[in-house]
Amino acid sequence: MKKLIALTSAVLATSALSTAAFADNITDDLRMAESRYDALAAEAKAEGYQVGDLYGQPMTTSQKLDVISEKSAELKGLLNSQYSAN
């Protein structure tokens, strides 16, 4: 019984640590994606385009990452077409 309790405690401690590490990782991913988007948005604004708000409503971190990915792809396409036209 003591071994079972010790094993259960070890498993719970390990899962708690890995969950915290995952949360930190996704937060870091979000910060990095936001900074990349901000750089693209600044470049688009410098070219004379209007760039709207990144988030229009509250959402989860994974939803924010999806939105950033979509909007970044739009900005990249816009800037690529602008530069290829010149």
C-alpha positions as CSV (number, residue, x, y, z in Angstrom):
1,M,0.0,0.0,0.0
2,K,2.8,2.4,0.8
3,K,4.4,1.7,-2.6
4,L,1.1,2.5,-4.3
5,I,0.8,5.8,-2.5
6,A,4.4,6.7,-3.3
7,L,3.9,5.8,-6.9
8,T,0.6,7.7,-7.2
9,S,2.3,10.8,-5.6
10,A,5.2,10.6,-8.0
11,V,2.9,10.3,-11.0
12,L,0.8,13.3,-9.9
13,A,3.9,15.4,-9.2
14,T,5.3,14.6,-12.7
15,S,2.0,15.4,-14.4
16,A,1.7,18.7,-12.5
17,L,5.3,19.7,-13.6
18,S,4.7,18.7,-17.2
19,T,1.4,20.7,-17.3
20,A,3.1,23.8,-16.1
21,A,5.9,23.4,-18.6
22,F,3.3,23.0,-21.4
23,A,1.5,26.1,-20.3
24,D,4.8,28.1,-20.3
25,N,5.6,26.8,-23.7
26,I,2.3,27.8,-25.3
27,T,2.5,31.2,-23.7
28,D,6.0,31.6,-25.1
29,D,4.7,30.5,-28.5
30,L,1.9,33.1,-28.3
31,R,4.3,35.9,-27.4
32,M,6.6,35.0,-30.3
33,A,3.8,34.8,-32.7
34,E,2.4,38.2,-31.6
35,S,5.8,39.8,-32.0
36,R,6.2,38.4,-35.5
37,Y,2.7,39.6,-36.4
38,D,3.4,43.1,-35.0
39,A,6.5,43.3,-37.2
40,L,4.5,42.3,-40.3
41,A,1.8,44.8,-39.3
42,A,4.3,47.6,-38.8
43,E,5.7,46.8,-42.3
44,A,2.3,46.8,-43.8
45,K,1.4,50.1,-42.1
46,A,4.6,51.6,-43.5
47,E,3.5,50.6,-47.0
48,G,0.2,52.5,-46.4
49,Y,-2.1,49.6,-45.5
50,Q,-4.5,49.8,-42.6
51,V,-4.1,46.9,-40.2
52,G,-7.0,46.1,-37.8
53,D,-6.9,44.8,-34.2
54,L,-5.5,41.3,-33.8
55,Y,-8.2,40.1,-31.5
56,G,-11.8,41.1,-31.7
57,Q,-13.1,39.1,-28.9
58,P,-11.9,37.0,-25.9
59,M,-10.5,33.6,-26.8
60,T,-8.3,30.8,-25.6
61,T,-4.5,30.8,-26.2
62,S,-4.8,28.2,-28.9
63,Q,-7.5,30.2,-30.6
64,K,-5.3,33.2,-30.5
65,L,-2.4,31.3,-32.1
66,D,-4.8,30.2,-34.9
67,V,-6.0,33.8,-35.4
68,I,-2.4,35.1,-35.5
69,S,-1.4,32.4,-38.0
70,E,-4.3,33.3,-40.3
71,K,-3.7,37.0,-40.1
72,S,0.0,36.7,-40.5
73,A,-0.5,34.6,-43.7
74,E,-2.8,37.4,-45.0
75,L,-0.2,40.1,-44.3
76,K,2.6,38.0,-45.8
77,G,0.5,37.5,-49.0
78,L,-0.3,41.2,-49.1
79,L,3.3,42.3,-48.7
80,N,4.5,39.7,-51.2
81,S,2.1,40.9,-53.8
82,Q,3.1,44.5,-53.1
83,Y,6.8,43.7,-53.4
84,S,6.4,41.6,-56.6
85,A,4.4,44.4,-58.2
86,N,7.3,46.8,-57.7
